Amino acid sequence: MSVAGIDFGSKSNVVALARRKGIDVVMNEESKRETPSLINFGDKQRFVGCAAGDKINMQPTNTVACLKRLIGKKFSDPTVQEDIKEFLYPVKGDKKTDNIIVTVEYMGKQREFSPEQLLGMILSDLKRIAELDNEGIKITDCVLSVPIFFDDVQRRAMIDAASICGL
C-alpha cells in the first residue's frame, strides 16, 4: 500500500510519497516539483498541469485555474463574486441550488463542470504522477492539505473530489 501527500494550492500543487527512508517530493514529467493547478479543455483532449499551462495563452477561456477559491462555496457568496471578476473562464450559478458551474468548450460542445469534478481531474493527474514515480504501484490513500480557514463544507468538497478520482 502506498500513501501520497498532496498539497493542493491555488496556483500549483506538490505531491510527496511516504517511503522507508522518509518523505520524497515527486517530480512531474517536466522534472519540476510543482505542478500547475490548471486544466485546459481542447478540441480533441483535456490537458492538466504543465500541459495546460502551455495552452493558457492560446485558450484562456477554456483553461480553468484557481479552483481552490471556488471549492465548496455557493455562487452567491460575496468572495466568489469578487473572485470571478478576475477569471478568464465563464462561471455561473445553478438557479435551483446556487452551486457553482464552470462552462467550457470541450470536443466541440459546451460542457458544464462543478469545481469538485474539475478538482477531481487535477487530483487524478497528481495521482498518476505519484504512481509513475512509485514504479507503477497504485496509490490508494492520500493526505490532502487544506488551509486552516476552510470550513467543513469546503473540507467535505475536497474529500468528494478525492473520491471522484479514486483516492
N, C-alpha and C positions, 0 to 999 in steps of 0.2 A: 504494500500500500504506500502510495506517495502522497505527500502533503505539500501544497503550494501556498505561498502567501502572496496576495495581490494588493498592492497599494494603488487604488483607483483614484486618479486625480482629474481635475477639470481639463488640464492640458495634456498630461502624459501619465503613463502607468508604468509600474515596476513589478516584475514577477520574481519571486525567490522560491527556492526549493530547500526543504529540510533534508539534510544528509547526515551521514555519520560524523563527518568532521565539522559540522556546523551548518550555517545558512549560506547558500550560494545564490547571488543575484544572477538571473538568467539573461543572456544576450539574445536579441532577436536576429532575424536574417541579415540585417544590416550591421551587425556587430555593435549594436548600441544597447545600453542597459535600460534606456527609457523608450517606451513605445507610445506614439501619439494616441490620444483618445479621440480618434476620428473614424468616421465611416463614410465612404463615398459610394453612391449608387450610380453605376454606369449603364450603358446601353445593353451590355451583354453579361456583366457580372458585378459583384459587390467587392469593394476594396476596403480593408480595415487596417488601421495602424499606419505604418510608414508608407505603404502603397497609397492609402487615402490622402496622406499628406502631400504626395506628389500630384494629386488631382485637384487639390483645393483651389488653385488659381484658375484651372480650366473649367471646373464645375462647382462654383461656390454655393449655388442654391441646392445642389444635390449632395453636399458634404456636411454631415452633422457633427457638431462639436459641442463642448461644454455641457454634456448630459448631466453632470453632477449638479448643475444648477436647477435642473428640471425634475430629477428623480424624486418620486413620492410627493409631489406637490400638485395642487389644483391650478387650473388655468387662471382663475380669478385672483390668485394670490398676488399681492402687490409686487413682491420681489420677482415673480415670474414675468409680470407685465413690464417691469423695468428691464429685465434681462433680455427679453425677446426683441427689444428695440435694436439691440446690437447684433442679433443673429442674422446671418445671410440666408438661412433656410426658413421656409414657412412653418409657423407654429400656430395651431388653433386649438380651441377647446370644444369638447363634446358638449352639445347643448343639454343633454339629459344629465350626465354625470359630472360635468365640469372637469373631466380628465384631459390631460394634455395629449394632443395628436400632432405628430410631425409628418408633413406631406412631402414626398419626394417623387421624382420620376425615375422608375426602375424598370428596365427592359421594355421601354416604350409605353408604360402605363403609369398612371398616378397611383401611388401606394401610400397607405397610412400606417404609421407605426407608433406604438406607445414608447415612452422613454425606457420602460422596463425591457421591451423587446429589443430596442437598439442597444441597451447596455448588455443584454444577453449575447448579442452578436460580438461586441467587443470582448466580453469575458470568454467567449468561445475561442476567439483568436488568441487570447492570452493563455488559455488552457493548452491550445495547440503548440504554442511556443514553448511552454513548460514541458510538454510531453516530448517534443523533439530533443530538447536538451537532456531529458531524462531517459534517453535511449529507448523511446517508444513505450515506456511503462505508463499506464493510464493514471491520470490524476483523478482521484476520487474525492478527496477532501481538500478544502481550502480555507484560508483565513482571509477575510476581506476587511480592509481598513475602511473606517468611516470617520468623518470628522466628529468631534465631540459635540458640535451644535446640531447634528442630525437628530430629529425627533423619531419616535417609534415608527411612524408611518414611513418615513424615509428609510429607516433601517430595514423594515419589512420589504420595501420595494427593492432594496439591494439583494435581499435573500431571494425574492421572487425572480430577479434577473439571473442570479446564480443558478437557480433550479432550472431555468429555461435552457441553459447550456449544459446541464448535467453535473453541476458542481454541488 
